[in-house]
Amino acid sequence: MTTTMETSAPEHLTKTSRGEAVTLLEAISEALFEEMTADESVFLLGEDIGVYGGAFKVTRGFLEHFGANRVIDTPIAEGGFTGAAAGAAHMGLRPVVEIQFMDFISPAYDVITNYIATSLYRGAGPMPLVIRGPVGGGNRGGPFHSQNVEMAFFHTPGLKIVYPSTAYDAKGLLKAAIRDDNPVLFEEHKGLYRAPALREVLPDEDFVVPLGKARTVREGQDLTVVTYGAMVHKSVEAADILDAEDGLSVDIIDLRTLLPMDDDAIVDSVKKTNRLLIVHEDTRTGGIAGEIAMRVSEKAFEWLDAPMLRVTAIDAPVPYSGSLEDYFLPQVDDVVKAARYLAAY
Amino acid sequence: MSDRDSYGLGRKELHELYRALRLTRTAEERLEILQKQGHVTGGLYRSLGQEAGAVGAAFALRRRDDGTGDFLAHTVRAAGALFLFGGDLEDFFRQYMAKGSGPTRGREANVHWFDFQKGFVGPVSPLGTMIEIMAGITLSFRLRGEERIGMVFYGDGASSTGAWHEGLNFAAVQRCPMILMVENNQWAFSTPTHKNTRVASFADKGPGYGIGADSVDGTDVLEVFDTVRRAATLVRSGEGTRMVELRYFRRLGHAQHDPQDYVDPALIAEWEKKDPLDQYRRRLINNEWATESELDAIDSEVFEACRVAAEKVIDEPKPHGPDAVDDVYTDVRVAYPWTRSEAPNPAAART
């Protein structure tokens, strides 16, 4: 690009370099800022990301620092600007698209599934493109500001899907996604964006978290919980209760990347604990639990001592009122209850 | 515009235009033969009567083979533009015959192929999407300060899609240097234009996006060339996005499997009189820009080129089935179905 502006880095985007703790949202901002600084071909497209700094302020200060050619406020047309990002990626740029709320990604479904994810296979070359944005419920956002969209795209060969649960992973995974030559859908749970418990001091160095690798959140012997995103933290809460009240130790696997999935991490854990519980915030039917259970059936059926179970949201649109939404979403108690059932089976 | 106007083109260029028109027609006629012989995989979508639109438009752009020229997004009815941008004739036949030696190695059909050095990007079947893609390609030209422009073809039907609107609106706002080429052949499969839009001319859609638009007789190769050349100058000089409507008629069915019994034969006969190749040939002769024998020589040379290329490709191998798992990702190989590689043994699973 021809127009990088020479200004010093804004303070709120360089906390890590001063040894200060960052939230998950700040970790994402830092990842974007560092990648844009290191690589002039990285640029941003999205609604209200420039002058306003993004609906969640992920890109606050970016327009002033990088200029209007690298931080592009777009019309309200997710298909239009996601498709344009694909065209720019053909020409060697590395666009990062922000979907203001991932619920709004549907107009881009066509170009993502038919064009972007098939590009390499059709002989049109790599597609270094990240589509990122907030997902998830618990914020009383109602049906159109709360959805998880992974399973609408999970059935799309050629696409990678990433869903971090910690600030460290969010930064490392986003940097890896931007450097990846494949299209990546990057989901950010808005309930984790500013969660005080997730603030952490990150290494003051250039690090990435490789895509396609799960993380063992804690080691256990009695039961495996496979999960990702915000449900990692609810599963940890449940594991604490199970440890304290039942003496059960739970192996918790955070998938981090949903597509392609780290089968080995899941299978290794199941072979150790012989019991599998899958926890996801997304709705139940067609949720990722079905695919995980099938893979375990194919690769570790003989090691299972109990049926594979799942804790998920109910099969409904995301409701608005708190009492409804709390019932809709999987809760810590659901995880505890299912784990006790499996342990006693 | 007089029939005697050559729009500044010299004899060599006028002949080059003729050859591109003839090549489009003859290559497609060769495909019909190949299809009847069972060599073509999938549908065959003829451009009969539309050749001049693609050829005249592409001729007006800067065509290079080193990644510095203008960019084309063609359609299956704009093969002439693909050839002018350097699309190889043998590759054309390889694509239609789904050969492993073709540019997409059998993954994609007909003109759906790519060469970013020569400057063309093949379509996806929902063609409205290509407006979005070309908006991004030409956005990169603007962001990098390159004097390149793009041209995207699509039909009257694609003009009704949401992707068309979103891509065009984005391009117009961002002043992306591109020309939208509406191939108004009056039919979207069996759906006539009046069921696709209420505008009298597709050029009427331009002002709704704040862009300039022209409408041109798509059977007249020189008029198309001149119109697009002027549009390209404006686009290149910073005006941003423009639109050109090509008016003509699809004289054959949507594809060869479509007998188009929904079309009045009298209408087809009327448009036959405006055949782009015939009228251009008459013009070349009448203006003494070419002799009969010169044009006959071009016809023979093109016929031979198509015959030789097609025959060469016929015996080339189909792709290897297991290659279907390659190139889904740059760095991850998807799994083979386990039943394809070994005889399943239930006892082994329990060890």
HADDOCK unambig.tbl for C-alpha pairs under 7 A between the chains (distance, minus, plus):
assign (segid A and resid 1 and name CA) (segid B and resid 143 and name CA) 6.20 0.50 0.50
assign (segid A and resid 1 and name CA) (segid B and resid 144 and name CA) 5.06 0.50 0.50
assign (segid A and resid 2 and name CA) (segid B and resid 144 and name CA) 5.79 0.50 0.50
assign (segid A and resid 69 and name CA) (segid B and resid 143 and name CA) 6.20 0.50 0.50
assign (segid A and resid 75 and name CA) (segid B and resid 170 and name CA) 6.40 0.50 0.50
assign (segid A and resid 77 and name CA) (segid B and resid 166 and name CA) 5.70 0.50 0.50
assign (segid A and resid 79 and name CA) (segid B and resid 163 and name CA) 6.37 0.50 0.50
assign (segid A and resid 79 and name CA) (segid B and resid 166 and name CA) 6.48 0.50 0.50
assign (segid A and resid 80 and name CA) (segid B and resid 132 and name CA) 5.32 0.50 0.50
assign (segid A and resid 80 and name CA) (segid B and resid 163 and name CA) 6.43 0.50 0.50
assign (segid A and resid 80 and name CA) (segid B and resid 166 and name CA) 4.44 0.50 0.50
assign (segid A and resid 80 and name CA) (segid B and resid 167 and name CA) 4.43 0.50 0.50
assign (segid A and resid 80 and name CA) (segid B and resid 170 and name CA) 6.18 0.50 0.50
assign (segid A and resid 81 and name CA) (segid B and resid 170 and name CA) 6.81 0.50 0.50
assign (segid A and resid 83 and name CA) (segid B and resid 132 and name CA) 4.73 0.50 0.50
assign (segid A and resid 83 and name CA) (segid B and resid 133 and name CA) 5.16 0.50 0.50
assign (segid A and resid 83 and name CA) (segid B and resid 136 and name CA) 6.93 0.50 0.50
assign (segid A and resid 84 and name CA) (segid B and resid 132 and name CA) 4.98 0.50 0.50
assign (segid A and resid 84 and name CA) (segid B and resid 133 and name CA) 5.02 0.50 0.50
assign (segid A and resid 84 and name CA) (segid B and resid 134 and name CA) 6.99 0.50 0.50
assign (segid A and resid 84 and name CA) (segid B and resid 135 and name CA) 5.33 0.50 0.50
assign (segid A and resid 84 and name CA) (segid B and resid 136 and name CA) 3.57 0.50 0.50
assign (segid A and resid 85 and name CA) (segid B and resid 136 and name CA) 5.59 0.50 0.50
assign (segid A and resid 86 and name CA) (segid B and resid 133 and name CA) 6.13 0.50 0.50
assign (segid A and resid 86 and name CA) (segid B and resid 136 and name CA) 6.55 0.50 0.50
assign (segid A and resid 87 and name CA) (segid B and resid 133 and name CA) 4.34 0.50 0.50
assign (segid A and resid 87 and name CA) (segid B and resid 134 and name CA) 5.96 0.50 0.50
assign (segid A and resid 87 and name CA) (segid B and resid 135 and name CA) 6.87 0.50 0.50
assign (segid A and resid 87 and name CA) (segid B and resid 136 and name CA) 4.08 0.50 0.50
assign (segid A and resid 87 and name CA) (segid B and resid 137 and name CA) 4.39 0.50 0.50
assign (segid A and resid 88 and name CA) (segid B and resid 136 and name CA) 4.58 0.50 0.50
assign (segid A and resid 88 and name CA) (segid B and resid 137 and name CA) 4.83 0.50 0.50
assign (segid A and resid 88 and name CA) (segid B and resid 139 and name CA) 6.84 0.50 0.50
assign (segid A and resid 88 and name CA) (segid B and resid 140 and name CA) 5.47 0.50 0.50
assign (segid A and resid 90 and name CA) (segid B and resid 137 and name CA) 6.99 0.50 0.50
assign (segid A and resid 91 and name CA) (segid B and resid 137 and name CA) 6.29 0.50 0.50
assign (segid A and resid 91 and name CA) (segid B and resid 140 and name CA) 6.82 0.50 0.50
assign (segid A and resid 111 and name CA) (segid B and resid 129 and name CA) 6.45 0.50 0.50
assign (segid A and resid 115 and name CA) (segid B and resid 124 and name CA) 6.70 0.50 0.50
assign (segid A and resid 120 and name CA) (segid B and resid 327 and name CA) 6.13 0.50 0.50
assign (segid A and resid 120 and name CA) (segid B and resid 328 and name CA) 6.52 0.50 0.50
assign (segid A and resid 121 and name CA) (segid B and resid 107 and name CA) 6.93 0.50 0.50
assign (segid A and resid 121 and name CA) (segid B and resid 327 and name CA) 5.14 0.50 0.50
assign (segid A and resid 121 and name CA) (segid B and resid 328 and name CA) 5.37 0.50 0.50
assign (segid A and resid 122 and name CA) (segid B and resid 104 and name CA) 5.75 0.50 0.50
assign (segid A and resid 122 and name CA) (segid B and resid 107 and name CA) 5.74 0.50 0.50
assign (segid A and resid 122 and name CA) (segid B and resid 108 and name CA) 5.94 0.50 0.50
assign (segid A and resid 123 and name CA) (segid B and resid 104 and name CA) 5.03 0.50 0.50
assign (segid A and resid 123 and name CA) (segid B and resid 114 and name CA) 6.86 0.50 0.50
assign (segid A and resid 124 and name CA) (segid B and resid 114 and name CA) 5.73 0.50 0.50
assign (segid A and resid 157 and name CA) (segid B and resid 328 and name CA) 6.59 0.50 0.50
assign (segid A and resid 158 and name CA) (segid B and resid 328 and name CA) 4.99 0.50 0.50
assign (segid A and resid 158 and name CA) (segid B and resid 329 and name CA) 5.49 0.50 0.50
assign (segid A and resid 181 and name CA) (segid B and resid 330 and name CA) 6.68 0.50 0.50
assign (segid A and resid 182 and name CA) (segid B and resid 329 and name CA) 6.38 0.50 0.50
assign (segid A and resid 182 and name CA) (segid B and resid 330 and name CA) 6.62 0.50 0.50
assign (segid A and resid 302 and name CA) (segid B and resid 350 and name CA) 6.01 0.50 0.50
